[in-house]
């Protein structure tokens, strides 16, 4: 899509206001990978966020297209480049953004910053985040063990869901995986760790991706194994203040026979 496209012009007329700094297209349309089912993602950069929080991200059906409208403070998006958890999403989005409105050149400058992004400057923070996630996931492990002991399916499944989500993000952030598309999120993490590794096998079992892991007991066991393998993966990053919690949790897993 180009600036002269009638659809683009119609969207700009609907969203532009004195508060809007610029507008960019991101996602599949920006990458030229759209399909008949793709929504058109517009990032709308503003000086002040809409008062109604529901208007800050919304969907519209315009010209027979599903349109995604996300309002973002320019300063907030710039700060994302200094936060490892946000940078793995922000950097690919900004570098691939198709700018269709840029009133004062701010979006062009922001895109240049993203193109010059240096992950090494955030590695220490990324390591710290991963270690904290391992520590925090101890709570989910206690819930999984409790659910398995009591034969409570919902407890196991909900805890496994939270644990897998947090651990996947920890791995993605610690490794600085640039997420060009959320559609590739699971693929990128599995490929980074190694498709044939025990870690990926445990992830797939805990997430219920394989036919053999359809029972909640199997998924719970997979979550326990995933935690144990992730703790080993990040062992050198875990500081003393978190180590007691992690060590105790690993001991509980071992005592339970997993």
C-alpha positions in Angstrom: 0.0 0.0 0.0 1.3 3.5 -0.9 0.4 6.9 0.3 -1.7 7.5 -2.8 -3.8 4.5 -2.3 -7.5 5.6 -1.9 -7.9 3.3 1.1 -4.9 4.8 2.8 -6.2 8.3 2.2 -9.6 7.4 3.6 -8.1 6.0 6.8 -5.9 9.1 7.2 -9.0 11.3 7.0 -10.6 9.3 9.7 -7.7 9.2 12.2 -5.8 12.4 11.6 -6.1 15.2 14.2 -4.0 18.0 15.6 -2.8 15.5 18.3 -1.5 13.0 15.7 2.2 13.2 15.0 2.4 10.5 12.4 0.9 7.2 11.1 2.6 4.1 10.0 1.5 0.7 8.6 3.0 -2.3 10.3 2.4 -6.0 10.2 1.8 -8.2 7.2 0.8 -5.3 4.9 4.0 -3.5 5.7 6.0 -6.7 4.9 4.0 -7.5 1.7 2.9 -10.8 3.2 -0.9 -10.1 3.6 -3.6 -12.6 2.7 -7.3 -12.2 2.3 -7.7 -12.7 6.0 -5.1 -10.2 7.2 -6.0 -7.1 9.1 -4.4 -3.8 8.2 -2.3 -2.6 11.2 -2.0 1.2 11.7 0.2 2.6 14.4 -1.0 6.1 15.2 1.6 8.2 17.0 0.3 11.0 19.2 1.4 13.6 21.7 -1.5 12.7 24.0 -3.4 9.4 24.3 -7.2 9.3 23.8 -9.0 9.7 27.0 -11.1 6.6 26.5 -8.8 3.7 27.0 -10.9 1.5 24.7 -10.0 3.9 21.8 -6.3 3.3 22.4 -6.5 0.0 20.6 -9.6 -0.9 18.6 -10.7 -2.6 15.4 -12.8 -1.2 12.6 -14.3 -2.7 9.4 -13.7 -0.2 6.7 -13.8 -0.7 2.9 -14.3 -4.4 3.4 -11.0 -4.7 5.4 -10.5 -5.4 9.1 -8.5 -2.4 10.3 -6.4 -2.4 13.6 -5.8 1.0 15.1 -3.2 1.3 17.9 -2.5 4.7 19.4 1.0 5.2 20.8 2.8 8.0 22.5 5.9 8.8 20.5 8.0 9.1 23.6 6.7 5.7 24.9 7.7 4.0 21.6 11.1 5.5 21.8 11.6 4.2 25.3 10.7 0.7 24.1 14.1 0.6 22.4 15.7 0.7 25.9 13.6 -2.1 27.4 14.6 -5.6 26.3 11.1 -7.1 26.9 9.6 -4.5 24.6 12.5 -4.1 22.2 12.2 -7.6 20.7 8.8 -6.5 19.3 9.4 -2.8 18.8 12.6 -3.0 16.8 11.3 -5.2 14.0 8.0 -3.2 13.9 9.7 0.1 13.6 12.3 -0.9 11.1 9.7 -2.5 8.9 7.1 0.3 9.3 5.7 1.9 6.2 5.4 5.6 7.2 2.3 7.2 5.6 2.2 10.4 7.6 5.0 12.2 9.4 4.2 15.8 10.2 7.6 16.8 11.7 9.9 14.0 10.7 9.7 12.4 14.1 8.7 9.0 12.7 11.6 9.0 10.3 14.0 9.7 13.2 12.4 7.0 15.3 12.8 4.4 12.5 16.5 5.4 12.1 17.0 4.8 15.8 15.5 1.3 15.4 17.7 0.6 12.4 20.8 1.4 14.5 19.6 -0.6 17.5 22.3 -2.4 19.4 21.1 -5.4 21.4 24.4 -5.7 23.3 23.4 -2.6 25.3 20.4 -4.4 26.7 21.8 -7.9 27.3 22.5 -7.4 31.0 18.9 -6.2 31.6 17.7 -9.2 29.4 19.7 -11.6 31.6 18.2 -10.1 34.7 14.7 -10.4 33.4 15.1 -14.0 32.5 16.4 -14.9 35.9 13.5 -13.1 37.5 11.0 -15.0 35.4 12.6 -18.3 36.6 12.1 -17.2 40.2 8.6 -16.0 39.6 7.5 -19.2 37.9 8.2 -21.1 41.1 4.6 -20.1 42.1 3.2 -21.9 39.0 5.3 -25.0 39.8 3.8 -25.2 43.3 0.4 -24.9 41.8 1.1 -27.6 39.2 2.4 -30.0 41.9 -0.7 -29.2 44.1 -3.0 -29.8 41.2 -1.4 -33.1 40.2 -1.5 -34.3 43.8 -5.2 -33.4 44.2 -6.1 -34.6 40.8 -7.4 -31.1 39.9 -7.3 -30.5 36.2 -8.1 -26.8 36.1 -5.3 -26.0 38.6 -2.7 -27.8 36.5 -3.8 -26.4 33.2 -4.0 -22.8 34.3 -0.6 -23.0 36.1 1.0 -24.7 33.1 -0.4 -22.0 30.8 1.1 -19.2 32.9 4.4 -21.0 33.3 4.9 -21.7 29.6 3.9 -18.2 28.6 6.4 -16.6 31.0 9.2 -19.0 30.2 8.8 -18.6 26.5 9.0 -14.8 27.0 12.1 -15.2 29.2 13.9 -17.2 26.5 12.9 -14.8 23.7 14.1 -11.8 25.7 17.3 -13.3 27.0 18.3 -14.4 23.5 17.2 -11.1 22.0 15.0 -12.8 19.4 13.5 -10.1 17.1 9.9 -10.9 16.7 9.1 -9.8 13.1 5.6 -11.3 13.3 3.7 -12.8 16.2 2.8 -15.6 13.8 6.4 -16.7 14.0 6.8 -16.4 17.8 6.6 -20.1 18.7 8.7 -21.1 15.7 11.5 -18.6 16.4 11.8 -19.8 20.0 11.8 -23.5 19.1 14.3 -22.9 16.3 16.6 -20.9 18.6 16.7 -23.5 21.4 16.7 -26.4 18.9 13.8 -28.4 17.6 15.3 -31.7 18.7 16.2 -30.7 22.3 14.6 -31.9 25.5 13.6 -28.3 26.2 11.4 -28.0 23.1 10.0 -31.5 23.7 9.0 -30.4 27.3 7.5 -27.2 25.9 5.4 -29.0 23.4 4.1 -31.4 26.0 3.3 -28.7 28.5 1.5 -26.6 25.8 -0.4 -29.7 24.6 0.9 -29.5 21.0 1.5 -33.2 20.7 -1.2 -35.9 20.6 0.5 -37.7 23.5 0.1 -34.7 25.8 -3.6 -34.3 25.7 -4.1 -35.3 29.3 -3.6 -32.7 32.0 -1.3 -35.0 33.9 1.1 -35.2 30.9 0.9 -31.4 30.5 1.6 -30.9 34.1 4.6 -33.2 34.0 5.8 -31.4 30.9 5.6 -28.0 32.7 7.7 -29.4 35.6 10.3 -30.6 33.2 10.3 -27.4 31.3 10.9 -25.4 34.5 13.8 -27.7 35.5 15.4 -27.4 32.0 15.0 -23.7 31.9 16.5 -23.2 35.4 19.5 -25.2 34.1 19.7 -23.1 31.0 19.8 -19.9 33.0 21.7 -21.2 36.0 24.6 -18.9 35.5 22.3 -15.9 35.4 20.4 -16.5 38.6 21.6 -14.2 41.4 21.8 -15.2 45.1 18.6 -13.3 46.0 16.6 -15.7 43.7 18.6 -18.9 44.2 17.0 -20.1 47.4 13.5 -20.0 45.7 14.7 -21.7 42.6 16.7 -24.4 44.5 13.8 -25.2 46.8 11.4 -25.5 43.8 13.7 -27.8 41.9 14.0 -29.9 45.0 10.2 -30.2 45.2 10.1 -31.3 41.6 12.7 -34.0 42.2 11.0 -35.2 45.4 7.7 -35.6 43.4 9.5 -37.8 41.0 9.7 -35.5 37.9 
